[in-house]
Amino acid sequence: MDKLRAMQMAVAIADGGSLTAAADSLDLSLPVVVRGLAALEAGLGARLFHRSTRRLALTEEGRRYVAQCRQILADIHEAEAAVAGDAVDPAGQLVVTAPVLFGQKHVAPVVTRFVQRYPRMRVDLRLYDRVVNLLEENIDVAIRIGPLQDQSLVAHALGQLRRITVAAPAYLAAHGTPAHPRELAGHECIAFTSNAAALWHFAEQGREFSLQVDGRLRFNHVAPAVDACRAGLGCGSFISYQVAEDLQAGRLTAILEDYELPPRPVHLVYPSARLLPARSRVFIDWVKRELGGLPGTTGVR
């Protein structure tokens, strides 16, 4: 079987959850799909799907293979679109989602410039501090911070963000600079959490550990926590983009940098590699260019 066709078939089976659904979506007969899957698994030397009487489920090998197939198919569609020139003047609507503060600071300006550049486009930007199901909520494109759990999504890496501990210079002058995370027990810590326990996470000699911190201030939104930290009311733990401008201006100082966790990835994701509309391709390329070199990120250039 042609490798490209085999990849399309594997993705269709994974999306449809059955051989019959895959046959319908590909406009093929069921026997052709059955034989095609058997040939593909034989050629790979691995079983891609667990079979049951009601539904198919991906094996671990199948999840890895289908995830790679989605990316390859997406790249092929983008290359064909670039040659065909169908992305010159996109039109239509896109629904985009991002985390609240990251979206306010960085994604919203990108979206605004996008619709200025492409006047036939409409963009509905939705900011949530939760992981939304893109298919159930009809989202076209999302910006995600942190490891990706859903391998059905096509992902483009945008960079990495650090989790850093900071304090105002005036606070550190008055109370001293902690040399180890455990010394935070003797400091005011401004909690950004909706949970009963405020846990801050660190790493030492390759091992992660958590500490419960305490202080007079607790917020369920990051912006007032940053404001309080900037005002010298205690130490804070934030994602690097949330305090990048304050660090650059000297209003805040990074501390305990030797104990930071590994950086968290930032991805642009979308639900499927199947025939991505030109408007989505243009927007994805726009975001990848525009978000390069953001304050508080690494590896985005």
Backbone as a ProteinNet text record, in pm:
[ID]
protein_1_A
[PRIMARY]
MDKLRAMQMAVAIADGGSLTAAADSLDLSLPVVVRGLAALEAGLGARLFHRSTRRLALTEEGRRYVAQCRQILADIHEAEAAVAGDAVDPAGQLVVTAPVLFGQKHVAPVVTRFVQRYPRMRVDLRLYDRVVNLLEENIDVAIRIGPLQDQSLVAHALGQLRRITVAAPAYLAAHGTPAHPRELAGHECIAFTSNAAALWHFAEQGREFSLQVDGRLRFNHVAPAVDACRAGLGCGSFISYQVAEDLQAGRLTAILEDYELPPRPVHLVYPSARLLPARSRVFIDWVKRELGGLPGTTGVR
[TERTIARY]
84.4	0	87.8	44.2	112.9	124.1	244.2	266.5	178.2	161.8	78.2	-66.2	-115.3	-251.8	-265.8	-161.8	-165.5	-172.7	-98.4	-103.6	-243	-302.4	-437.3	-536.7	-520	-611.2	-596.6	-472.2	-449.7	-512.3	-497.3	-557	-709.8	-764.6	-910	-965.8	-897.1	-943.2	-938.3	-829	-816.9	-925.1	-954	-1056	-1195.9	-1221.6	-1356.1	-1385.8	-1282.5	-1302.2	-1347.9	-1357.7	-1397.9	-1352.6	-1343.6	-1306.6	-1417.9	-1540.9	-1655.1	-1655.4	-1634.1	-1631.6	-1516.5	-1401.4	-1287.9	-1318.3	-1382.1	-1418.7	-1512.1	-1608.7	-1701.5	-1630.2	-1541.6	-1474.8	-1378.3	-1321.6	-1226.8	-1292.6	-1423.2	-1498.1	-1437.8	-1410.3	-1358.2	-1452.9	-1439.9	-1517.7	-1454.8	-1536.4	-1485.1	-1376.2	-1390.9	-1283.9	-1151.3	-1155.5	-1030.9	-960.8	-1037.1	-978	-925.1	-999.7	-954.8	-822.3	-816.3	-692.2	-579.7	-614.5	-513.3	-451.4	-534.4	-482.3	-394.3	-438.6	-358.9	-223.4	-222.7	-96.8	-6.8	-67.3	11.6	77.3	0.3	55.3	162.3	139.5	239.8	368.6	355.4	474.1	550.4	478.3	542.7	593.9	538.3	575	523.1	409.3	352.3	201.2	130.3	-14.9	-45.4	-127.2	-160.9	-289.2	-380.4	-510.9	-545.5	-605.4	-669.7	-809.4	-844.9	-976.6	-1072.5	-1196.9	-1305.9	-1428.7	-1534.2	-1655	-1722.6	-1692.7	-1763.7	-1677.2	-1547.4	-1465.7	-1318.3	-1244.3	-1099.9	-1035	-924.3	-848.5	-701.5	-634.3	-493.1	-406.6	-310.5	-204.9	-104.8	-7.4	95.4	173.6	205.7	273.8	184	54.1	-39.5	-50.7	-50.3	-58.8	60.7	179.6	298.3	294.7	253.5	251.7	149.1	30.4	-74.9	-37.4	24.4	66.4	166.3	261.2	357.6	289.4	194	120.6	47.7	-15.6	-87.9	7.3	124.4	219.2	267.5	296.5	343.6	235.6	111.9	2.8	-19.7	-6.8	-21.9	86.7	210.2	320.4	298.8	247.8	221.3	113.9	5.7	-101.1	-49.5	35	88.7	178.4	259.6	347.3	266.6	161.7	77.6	5.2	-39.9	-111.3	-19.2	105.3	199.9	226.6	237.6	260.6	138	20.8	-102.8	-138.8	-83.8	-110.4	-248.5	-314.4	-451.6	-455.5	-338.9	-336.3	-304.9	-320.5	-284.8	-382	-511.8	-613	-719.6	-691.1	-786.4	-909.8	-1019.9	-1145.6	-1216.6	-1302.1	-1380	-1354.7	-1399.9	-1387.2	-1303.8	-1225.4	-1148.3	-1183.9	-1189.4	-1206.8	-1075.2	-1017.8	-885	-895.2	-819.5	-817.5	-674.7	-657.8	-526.6	-547.8	-443.9	-453.8	-479.7	-544.9	-596.3	-486.9	-389.7	-291.2	-200.3	-157.3	-75.9	-154.6	-283.6	-366.9	-380.8	-400.8	-414	-286	-172.5	-45.6	5.6	-12.5	57.9	-31.4	-131.5	-211.5	-308	-372.2	-466.7	-402	-283.2	-219.5	-188	-149.6	-122.1	-248.7	-360.1	-488.3	-530.3	-511.7	-549	-470.5	-340.3	-259	-298.5	-339.6	-379.3	-501.6	-605	-725.7	-701	-604.3	-566.7	-500.9	-418.7	-349.6	-442.9	-539.2	-630.9	-774.5	-823	-952.5	-1073.1	-1057.5	-1171.6	-1180.4	-1090.6	-1090.6	-1162.2	-1226.6	-1287.5	-1228.1	-1191.6	-1133.3	-1208.1	-1250.8	-1315.1	-1211.7	-1152.9	-1049.9	-1113.9	-1094.3	-1152.3	-1039.6	-1035.2	-926.9	-978.3	-914.9	-952.9	-826.8	-834.7	-728	-768.7	-808	-841.3	-813	-796.4	-773.2	-908.6	-937.2	-1065.5	-1054.3	-1164.2	-1171.9	-1199.4	-1101.9	-1113.3	-1228.9	-1250.6	-1358.2	-1495.1	-1511.1	-1641.1	-1680.2	-1582.2	-1612.7	-1585.4	-1564.5	-1548.9	-1437.1	-1322.7	-1204.8	-1117.1	-1071.7	-985.2	-838.6	-791.8	-650.1	-639.1	-542	-520.4	-372.4	-343.4	-209.3	-209.8	-119.5	-113.9	22.9	21.8	144.1	152.5	262.7	280	281.9	314	318	182	183.7	60.3	18.3	-108	-160.1	-237.9	-294.4	-381.8	-300	-268.5	-186.8	-266.8	-397.4	-475.6	-458.1	-392.9	-373.2	-242.9	-246.1	-123.6	-62.2	67.1	131.3	252.9	268.8	387.8	451.1	575.9	644.2	674	637.8	665.5	781.1	810.8	919.3	899.3	963.8	956.2	943.1	879.7	862.1	914.1	978.5	1030.5	927.8	930.2	861.6	966.4	951.6	1055.6	999.4	1087.3	1054.2	1113.8	1035.2	1079.2	1041.1	1103.8	1068.9	1116	1057.1	1099.6	1234	1319.7	1449.4	1433.5	1330.4	1310.7	1279.1	1200.3	1169.2	1295.7	1377.5	1499.1	1597.9	1603.1	1692.5	1649.8	1518.7	1467.4	1469.3	1450.5	1431.1	1538.3	1628.2	1730.8	1684.6	1783	1754.1	1768.3	1662.7	1674.5	1774.5	1859.9	1959.3	1910.7	1806.5	1749.7	1598.3	1522.3	1376.8	1323.6	1388.7	1337.9	1343.3	1426.8	1432.7	1310.5	1227.2	1102.6	1009.5	1030.2	947.4	959.8	1070.2	1088.8	1052	983.9	948.8	798.4	753.6	617.1	611	517	500	359.6	351.9	223.7	170.2	60.5	8.2	-86.1	-65.2	-157.7	-214.7	-330.9	-387.8	-533	-609.8	-748	-760.3	-647.5	-647.5	-618.9	-649	-625.3	-476.6	-395.2	-250.8	-180.5	-92.9	-13.5	119.1	134.2	254.7	338.3	465.9	559.8	654	692.1	765.6	906.6	1003.8	1143.3	1212.5	1340.1	1420.8	1559.6	1614.9	1749.6	1819.5	1933.8	2010.6	1922.7	1839.7	1757	1629.1	1602.1	1481.8	1388.7	1261.1	1162	1110.5	1078.5	1016.5	924.2	831.4	732.8	741	712.4	710.2	579.3	520.3	402.3	448.3	401.7	440.5	322.8	354.2	249.3	274.7	168	177.8	42.4	40.8	-83.3	-172.3	-119	-195.1	-209.8	-332.7	-360.9	-459.2	-431.7	-515.9	-551.1	-666	-701.7	-679.7	-612.9	-576.6	-435.7	-360.6	-218.4	-189.5	-270.1	-237.5	-224.6	-319.8	-300.5	-185.6	-154.6	-39.4	90.2	101.7	219.4	225	109	105.4	156.5	111.3	153.3	301.7	350.9	493.1	574.6	528.6	597.4	598.3	493.5	482.9	570.3	640.5	732.6	668.3	554.7	482.9	522	614.3	659.4	716.6	750.8	802.2	685.4	707.8	604.2	663.4	579.9	620.2	532.1	594.2	518.9	582.8	505	560.3	632.3	743.8	834.2	766.9	674	611.9	528.3	480.6	395.1	470	600.9	680.8	798.5	800.1	915.9	943.6	841	862.3	913.8	862.4	908.6	1054.9	1093.8	1232.5	1324.7	1283.3	1365.6	1380.3	1273.3	1275.7	1338.5	1370.8	1431.1	1331.3	1202.1	1101.7	1093.4	1133.9	1139.7	1275.9	1317.5	1445.2	1419.7	1479.6	1466.7	1555.4	1500.7	1576	1563.3	1650.1	1644.4	1650.1	1725.1	1728.8	1793.5	1882.1	1947.5	1851	1733.3	1637.9	1510.7	1518.4	1401.6	1373	1245.1	1205.7	1248.4	1255.2	1281.1	1175	1211	1114.4	991.9	878.8	753.5	735.7	697.8	683.9	558.6	567	452.1	425.7	301.3	265.9	145.6	144.1	24.8	-33.6	-160	-219.8	-351.6	-387.7	-518.2	-563.8	-694.2	-749	-708.5	-682.3	-663.6	-575.4	-510.2	-425.3	-500.1	-629.4	-704	-746.3	-691.8	-734.5	-758	-653.7	-662.1	-698.7	-802.1	-841.6	-728.4	-731.2	-626.5	-621.7	-737.9	-738.7	-665.9	-679.7	-609.7	-459.7	-420.3	-278	-212.7	-280.7	-224.6	-212.6	-314.7	-309.6	-199.2	-185.2	-79.8	57.3	82.7	211.3	231.8	122.7	129	169.3	106	135.3	278.7	324.6	461.4	562.8	534.7	624.6	612.1	487.4	464.1	504.9	493.1	525.9	674.4	752.7	895.9	962.1	1044.9	1120.4	1041.7	932.2	854.2	934.4	912	975.5	930.8	1025.4	991.4	988.9	1027	1032.9	1175.1	1202.5	1331.5	1304.7	1392.1	1379.9	1277.2	1219.6	1124.7	1193.5	1238.6	1309	1262
-119.6	0	124.5	228.7	355.7	409.7	455.8	497.2	615	712.5	826.5	783	694.2	644.1	564.5	489.3	412.3	504.4	615.6	711.5	772.7	811.1	867.3	766.9	641.3	538.6	518.6	515.8	498.6	612.8	735.5	850.8	842	802.4	791.9	686.1	575.5	470.5	522.3	591.6	645.8	748.6	834.6	937.8	878.8	781.5	725	621.8	557.1	457.3	322.4	309.2	180.1	174.7	52.3	36	85.1	66.6	111.1	262.9	333.6	479.7	528.7	461.8	499.5	477.8	365.1	337.7	444.3	488	591.6	724.1	761.9	890.8	893.4	778.9	771.3	732.5	705.2	661.3	533.5	438.6	308.2	200	80	-31.4	-82.4	-145.6	-199	-304.4	-397.9	-496.1	-432.3	-324	-255.9	-202.1	-143	-88.7	-201.1	-311.1	-424.8	-478.4	-499.6	-549.9	-447.7	-320.2	-216.5	-209.1	-219	-216.3	-337.9	-452.6	-573.8	-561.3	-507.4	-490.6	-388.9	-282	-179.1	-235.7	-306.6	-363.9	-469.1	-545.3	-645.2	-578.2	-469.3	-398.6	-331.7	-282.9	-217.2	-317.6	-435.5	-535.7	-502.8	-433.2	-393.1	-382.3	-411.7	-394.8	-250.6	-184.5	-44.7	-26	-123.8	-109.8	-235.8	-214.9	-324.2	-341.8	-465.3	-491.8	-541.2	-494.6	-550.7	-556.7	-615.9	-627.8	-493.6	-395.5	-267.6	-153.2	-154.4	-38.1	-76.3	3	-11.3	90.6	54.2	146.2	137.3	251.1	254.8	185.7	108.3	57.3	169.7	148.1	248.6	275.6	169	187	262.7	232.4	299.8	448.3	484.1	625.5	702.4	643.5	713.1	724.9	616.4	616.9	717.6	718.3	808.5	954	981.9	1119.2	1168.3	1082.7	1120.4	1135.8	1048.4	1058.1	1191.4	1234.7	1361.9	1476.3	1475.5	1582.8	1579.7	1460.5	1448.1	1493.2	1451.4	1491.3	1642.3	1701.1	1846	1918.1	1870.3	1932	1922.9	1808.7	1791.4	1889.4	1901.8	1994.9	2138.1	2175.6	2310.8	2335.7	2236.4	2251.3	2265	2184.1	2191	2324.5	2373.8	2501.4	2616.1	2610	2715.7	2719.4	2601.2	2594.7	2640	2599	2633.6	2780	2844.7	2987.1	3017.9	2922.4	2946.7	3019.1	3058.3	3124.9	3273.7	3330.2	3469.6	3563.4	3536.5	3625.2	3541.2	3486.4	3397.8	3473.2	3400.6	3458.7	3357.8	3409	3322.1	3353	3262.7	3283	3174.4	3213.6	3121.4	3142.8	3032.8	3039.6	2995	3080.9	3060.1	3068.8	2985.8	2992.5	2995.2	3054.2	3065.6	3086.9	3063.2	3096.8	3246.3	3283.8	3419.4	3525.3	3523.1	3630.6	3625.4	3506.3	3493.7	3545.3	3513.2	3560.8	3711.5	3771.1	3915.5	3985.9	3936.5	4002.5	3982.9	3861.6	3826.4	3780.6	3697.1	3642.2	3746.7	3824.3	3925.6	4025	4079	4168	4098.7	3970.7	3894.8	3881.6	3851.5	3837.6	3970.5	4079.3	4211.3	4244.6	4220	4247.5	4156.2	4033.1	3939	3989.2	4033.8	4080	4213.1	4290.9	4411.8	4376.2	4271	4229.1	4159.1	4083	4006.6	4050.2	4154.3	4214.6	4123.7	4015.9	3924.8	3817.5	3823.7	3725.6	3780	3688.4	3717.6	3618.7	3666.8	3579.9	3599.1	3488	3485.1	3429.9	3517.6	3477	3452	3329.8	3291.1	3256.1	3324.9	3307.7	3229.1	3114.6	3027.8	2979.3	2970.2	2903.8	2759.4	2690.5	2548.1	2488.9	2359.1	2289.8	2257.9	2316.1	2295.3	2182.5	2113.7	2012.5	2084.7	2083.7	2164.3	2119.7	1989	1940.1	1969.6	1945	1965.8	2113.2	2203.3	2345.3	2419.8	2343.3	2401.5	2505.7	2469.2	2556.3	2515.9	2614.4	2585.8	2572.8	2664.7	2669.9	2706	2647.1	2678.2	2698.8	2783.5	2797.6	2725.1	2630	2550.4	2566.8	2583.3	2590.3	2464.4	2392.1	2269.6	2147.8	2031.6	1908.8	1879.1	1829.1	1794.4	1652.6	1637.3	1505.6	1441.2	1521.9	1471.7	1452.8	1328.3	1300.6	1305.3	1330.3	1346.6	1485.8	1576.4	1712.1	1724.3	1806.2	1843.2	1960.6	1954.7	2054.9	2115.8	2246.2	2318.7	2383.4	2351.4	2408.2	2556.1	2640	2783.5	2825	2748.3	2784.2	2720.1	2776.3	2723.6	2838.8	2810.8	2910	2854.2	2940.1	2899.5	2928.4	2847.5	2878.5	2937.3	3064.8	3132.3	3191.1	3203.9	3267.2	3407.2	3507	3645.7	3720.8	3834.9	3928	4066.6	4169.1	4306	4332.8	4412.4	4444.6	4500.7	4582.5	4639.6	4531.6	4431.7	4322.2	4244.5	4213.7	4137	4216.4	4348.5	4431	4429.5	4422.7	4427.4	4291.2	4183.9	4052	3950.4	3985.4	3893	3807.1	3750.5	3666.2	3519.1	3438.9	3296	3226.9	3142.4	3069.3	2931.7	2882.1	2750.6	2760.4	2686.6	2694.5	2672	2589.8	2564.2	2690.1	2784.8	2909.9	2996.9	2961.6	3036.3	3026.6	2927.4	2914.9	3037.2	3110.2	3230.7	3358	3344.7	3461.1	3467.9	3590.4	3608.5	3556.9	3466.1	3412.1	3444.7	3509	3550.4	3435	3377	3255.8	3291.2	3226.6	3232.8	3093.6	3070.1	2935.9	2943	2845.2	2831	2711.4	2646.4	2529.1	2568.6	2477.8	2504.6	2517.9	2434	2436.1	2503.9	2599.6	2666.5	2591.7	2515	2435.9	2498.3	2521.3	2567.9	2453.2	2443.9	2326.4	2366.3	2282	2309.3	2178.7	2190.7	2073.7	2090.6	1979.3	1980.1	1851.4	1864.2	1749.1	1654.4	1712.7	1635.1	1578.5	1605.3	1552.6	1667.3	1651.2	1753.3	1736.1	1849	1844.2	1964.9	1954.5	2059.6	2108	2236.6	2296.4	2371.2	2358.4	2437.6	2571.6	2679.3	2813.4	2882	2991.2	3060.6	3210.6	3285.6	3430.4	3491.9	3622.5	3692.3	3714.1	3694.4	3722.7	3596.8	3577.7	3465.3	3515.4	3481.3	3525.8	3406.6	3415.3	3311.2	3359.4	3472.7	3522.7	3579.1	3561.6	3592.2	3741.9	3825.7	3968.1	4036.9	4022.2	4087.5	4026.9	3899.4	3839.6	3905.6	3931.7	4002.3	4144	4211.5	4347.9	4351.3	4255.6	4252.1	4223.2	4135	4103.1	4225.8	4294.4	4415.3	4522.5	4526.2	4625.7	4591.9	4477.7	4443.4	4372.2	4304.3	4238.5	4093	4041.7	3904.9	3846.5	3717.5	3643.1	3585.3	3562.1	3503.1	3401.7	3309.9	3208.1	3223.4	3248.5	3279.6	3213.9	3205	3166.2	3287.8	3265.9	3375.1	3487.5	3456.7	3563.2	3656.4	3606.9	3687.1	3800.8	3786.6	3889.3	3935.9	3902	3934.3	4083.5	4166.8	4311.3	4367.1	4313.8	4360.5	4321.1	4203	4161.1	4249.7	4277.9	4360.3	4502.5	4553.2	4689.8	4698.9	4583.7	4585.5	4598.2	4592	4600.9	4472.5	4361.1	4232.2	4169.1	4080.3	4010	3860	3783.3	3637.9	3582.7	3488.2	3423.1	3272.3	3198.9	3052.3	2992.4	3056.1	3010.5	2872.6	2838	2707	2592.9	2624.6	2521.6	2522.3	2586.2	2590.8	2453.8	2429.2	2310.5	2326.3	2218.5	2231.8	2320.9	2394.8	2483.7	2408.5	2477.8	2420.5	2457.3	2362.7	2393.2	2475.6	2552	2626	2572.9	2533.1	2478.5	2551.4	2557.6	2592	2459.9	2433.5	2304.6	2324.2	2223.2	2222	2077.5	2055.5	1920.8	1815	1847.7	1740.7	1785.5	1687.2	1716.9	1701.4	1677.7	1649	1778.4	1807.4	1916.8	2044.1	2093.8	2215.2	2331.9	2411.2	2523.5	2624.1	2696	2795.7	2899.7	2941.6	3044.2	2995.6	2865.9	2812	2806.4	2763.5	2756	2893.2	2995.2	3130.2	3179.8	3154.4	3199.2	3128.8	2998.7	2922.5	2977.8	3002.1	3058.7	3198.8	3276.1	3410.8	3406.2	3317	3306.1	3260.7	3164.4	3115	3227.3	3315.6	3429.5	3535.3	3568.9	3680.4	3650.8	3526.5	3493.6	3461.6	3474.4	3451.9	3561.2	3519	3615.5	3688.9	3628.8	3695	3708.9	3816.6	3826.4	3710.4	3649.9	3542.1	3405.9	3395.6	3264.8	3235.8	3106.1	3064.8	2971.8	2975.6	2885	2927.6	3048.5	3098.9	3211.8	3183.1	3285.6	3280.8
0	0	0	-73.6	-74.4	68.4	107.2	245.4	285.3	197.2	229.2	251.9	164	178.6	308.6	342.1	466.1	587.4	584.4	694.2	706.9	593	594.6	651.7	615.5	664.4	814.7	865.4	1008.5	1087.4	1039.3	1106.4	1102	988.6	975.8	1070.3	1085.8	1178.5	1322.3	1356.7	1491.8	1519.6	1422	1441.8	1447	1359.9	1352.2	1458.7	1511.2	1614.5	1563.3	1432.1	1374.8	1230	1178.7	1037.9	947.2	989	907.4	894.1	1005	999.4	912.3	922.4	838.7	691.5	660	521.1	466.5	548.1	504.6	480.6	573.3	560.2	441.7	408.3	296.8	165.1	171.2	52.5	-5.3	84.8	46.6	97.1	41.3	93.3	222.1	306.1	431.7	408.6	313.7	291.8	254.3	178.1	140.5	265.2	357.4	479.9	567.8	578	659	606	475.1	415.2	428.6	413.1	423	561.9	665.5	801.6	828.8	782	802.1	734.1	612.2	540.4	609.6	659.6	727.5	853.1	935	1057.8	1026.6	920.7	883.1	838.2	762.6	716.4	829.1	929.1	1042.9	1145.2	1142	1241.5	1379.2	1385.6	1514.7	1500.8	1607.4	1610.8	1648.2	1568	1591	1670.8	1662.8	1727.4	1805.5	1924	1995.8	1936.7	1901.3	1842.9	1949.9	1944.3	2022.6	1932.9	1983.2	1899.6	1878.7	1964.5	1957.2	1905.5	1934.1	1900.6	1892.3	1817.1	1811.4	1903.7	1964	2048.9	2010.4	2010.1	1972.6	2077.1	2029.7	2117.2	2142.7	2229.6	2252.9	2124.8	2050.6	1921.7	1824.4	1829.9	1742.5	1772.5	1901.1	1937.3	1883.3	1897	1847.1	1694.9	1628.6	1482.1	1429.5	1485.8	1437.4	1464.5	1578.8	1607.5	1502.7	1464.5	1361.5	1225.7	1198.5	1071.6	1061.1	1170	1167.6	1132.4	1192.6	1166.9	1022	971.6	833.1	735.5	757.5	668.7	673.5	793	804.7	726.1	735.9	662.7	511.9	466.4	323	276.3	353	315.5	310.5	407.8	408.6	287.5	251.9	136.2	7.6	-7.1	-126.3	-135.8	-18.7	-19.2	-59.1	-11.9	-46.3	-195.7	-257.5	-401.4	-478.4	-429.9	-500.1	-485.9	-381.9	-365.1	-313.8	-245	-199.8	-65.7	-12.4	117	103.3	-15.4	-38	31.8	22.9	80.1	149.6	266.9	333.4	379.5	391.5	437.4	526	614.2	701.1	847.4	935.1	1079.8	1143.3	1243.2	1324.8	1471	1546.2	1691	1753.2	1835.7	1892.4	2044.3	2115.1	2260.3	2311.9	2432.3	2495.4	2645	2727.9	2870.3	2889.1	3000.1	3016.1	3007.5	3097	3099.1	2977.3	2936.8	2816.5	2695.8	2692.3	2582.5	2581.3	2699.8	2707.4	2664.6	2713.6	2687.9	2546	2491.6	2369	2253.8	2282	2172.3	2117.4	2204.1	2156.6	2059.7	2090.4	1991.8	1859.2	1866	1743.4	1660	1726.2	1656.6	1594.6	1669	1617.1	1490.5	1494.6	1375	1259.3	1292.1	1186.7	1110.1	1181.8	1111.7	1041.4	1089.5	1016.5	883.6	886.5	764.7	667.7	720.2	635.3	666.8	600.7	635.8	611.5	535.2	514.1	622.6	720.5	828.7	952	1024.4	1154.7	1255.1	1374.4	1476.9	1608.6	1666.1	1797.5	1895.8	1979.2	2074.7	2210.8	2263	2391.8	2488.2	2601.5	2698.4	2819.1	2845.2	2955.7	3027.2	3159.8	3234.1	3262.5	3160.1	3166.3	3029.5	3026.2	2899.8	2837.6	2722.8	2657.6	2555.8	2534.1	2429.3	2298	2208.6	2086.8	1998.8	1988.9	1902.8	1963.4	2092.7	2156.1	2159.5	2169.8	2179.8	2049	1941	1807	1800.6	1858.5	1856.2	1738.2	1662.6	1547.8	1587.8	1671.4	1706.8	1854.6	1924.3	2065.8	2093.3	2191.3	2246	2380.1	2398.3	2520.6	2586.6	2718.9	2798.3	2883.5	2872.6	2948.2	2857.7	2912.8	2831.5	2769.5	2647.3	2577.7	2612.5	2649.2	2685.4	2572	2482.8	2376.4	2248.5	2215.8	2098.4	1968	1976.8	1854.5	1794.8	1868.2	1820.5	1742.1	1639	1567.8	1642.3	1671	1755.5	1686.8	1704.1	1659.6	1782.1	1810.7	1926.3	1902.6	1999.2	1990.4	2079.5	2182.1	2272.2	2407.8	2509.8	2645.4	2743.6	2856.3	2961.6	3093.8	3171.9	3302	3411.7	3515.5	3640.5	3733.9	3770.4	3846.2	3975.6	4074.3	4201.4	4200.5	4242.1	4233.9	4361.1	4378.2	4485.7	4445.3	4505.4	4478.5	4545.6	4485	4547.9	4689.1	4712.5	4845.2	4947.6	4906.7	4999.9	5034.3	4934.9	4958.2	5044.6	5025.5	5106.8	5253	5274.8	5411.5	5479.8	5402.9	5463.3	5425	5335.9	5292.6	5176.1	5104.9	4988.5	5027.1	5012.7	5046.1	4954.1	5011.8	4933.8	4892.7	4958.5	4928.8	4944	4863	4874.4	5015.1	5094.9	5229.7	5317.4	5280.6	5356.3	5333	5236.5	5215	5334.7	5419.6	5540	5629.4	5618.9	5698.5	5625.1	5511.1	5430.1	5404.8	5373.9	5324.3	5180.5	5154	5018.9	4971.1	4856	4799.4	4715.8	4758.3	4695	4581.1	4468.2	4354.3	4339.5	4400.8	4402.3	4444.1	4400.6	4447.4	4540.9	4570.9	4657	4802.2	4893	5034.5	5063	5001.1	5023.6	4906.7	4938.1	4834.8	4821.8	4717.9	4696.5	4585.8	4614.5	4513.4	4481.7	4354.6	4307	4262.7	4298.9	4268.8	4227.9	4189.9	4154.4	4214.9	4260.3	4315.3	4276	4208.6	4161.3	4078.4	3991.7	3900.4	3959.6	4086.1	4150.5	4187.7	4156	4187.1	4329.8	4393.1	4524.7	4540.4	4633.9	4656.8	4800.1	4819.4	4952.2	4970.9	5086.3	5117.8	5172.7	5113.6	5154.6	5221.3	5291	5365.6	5358.5	5375.7	5374.5	5400.9	5411.6	5444.2	5323.7	5203.7	5082.1	4997.9	4948.1	4859.3	4752.5	4627.5	4516.4	4428.1	4360.7	4264.2	4120.9	4106.1	3973.1	3980.9	3874.4	3879.9	3883.9	3817.5	3806.5	3942.5	4035.6	4166.5	4246.8	4223.3	4291.1	4244.5	4115.8	4063.2	4119.5	4124.9	4178.7	4322.8	4403.7	4544	4557.2	4473.4	4475.4	4434.4	4332.6	4285.6	4394.7	4477.5	4584.7	4705.8	4700.5	4808.4	4924.7	4900.1	5008.7	5027	4946.5	4964.8	4837.6	4845.1	4730.2	4651.6	4523.4	4439.1	4343.7	4298	4200.9	4078	3962.7	3841.6	3720.2	3611.3	3482.4	3424.7	3359.1	3322.6	3244.6	3154.3	3075.7	3162.8	3278.5	3364.9	3432.4	3445.5	3514.1	3429.7	3301.3	3216.4	3213.5	3198.6	3190.4	3322.9	3434.7	3565.8	3589.8	3545.2	3559.7	3475.5	3352.6	3264.7	3319.2	3383.7	3436.5	3575	3635.7	3768.1	3881.3	3850.5	3956.9	4038.1	3976.9	4044.7	4017.3	4107.1	4094.2	4103.1	4012.9	4017.5	4128.6	4205.4	4312.5	4296.7	4363.7	4365.7	4225	4134.9	3995.8	3981.8	4074	4066.6	4098.9	4146	4188.4	4102.2	3985.5	3896.8	3835.2	3809.2	3734.1	3587.9	3512	3368.1	3302.9	3197.3	3131.8	3081.1	3074.3	3025.8	2879	2793.4	2650.9	2620.7	2514	2460.4	2320.4	2294.8	2163.6	2104.6	1975.2	1899.8	1850.1	1880.6	1847.1	1773.6	1694.3	1628.7	1614.5	1593.3	1612.5	1513.9	1389.6	1292.9	1179.7	1116.6	1001.1	869.6	876.5	754.3	685.7	567.7	483.2	561.8	624.5	703.6	612.5	648.5	562.5	547.1	435.5	410.2	520.6	571.7	676.3	802	833.9	950.8	926	806.5	774.5	782.3	727.4	729.8	873.3	954.8	1093.9	1171.5	1150.1	1218.9	1183.6	1056.2	1015.5	1074.8	1081.9	1138.2	1285.9	1362.2	1505.3	1526.6	1447.3	1463	1440	1345.2	1320.8	1431	1465.7	1556.3	1700.5	1742	1880.2	1899	1794.1	1807.3	1890.9	1986.6	2065.4	2170	2221.2	2324.6	2452.9	2530.2	2661.3	2749.9	2818.6	2909.4	2845	2716.3	2651.7	2609.3	2591	2535.2	2419.1	2320.7	2207.6	2105.4	2118.3	2019.5	1945.6	1825.2	1747.1	1602.7
[MASK]
+++++++++++++++++++++++++++++++++++++++++++++++++++++++++++++++++++++++++++++++++++++++++++++++++++++++++++++++++++++++++++++++++++++++++++++++++++++++++++++++++++++++++++++++++++++++++++++++++++++++++++++++++++++++++++++++++++++++++++++++++++++++++++++++++++++++++++++++++++++++++++++++++++++++++++++

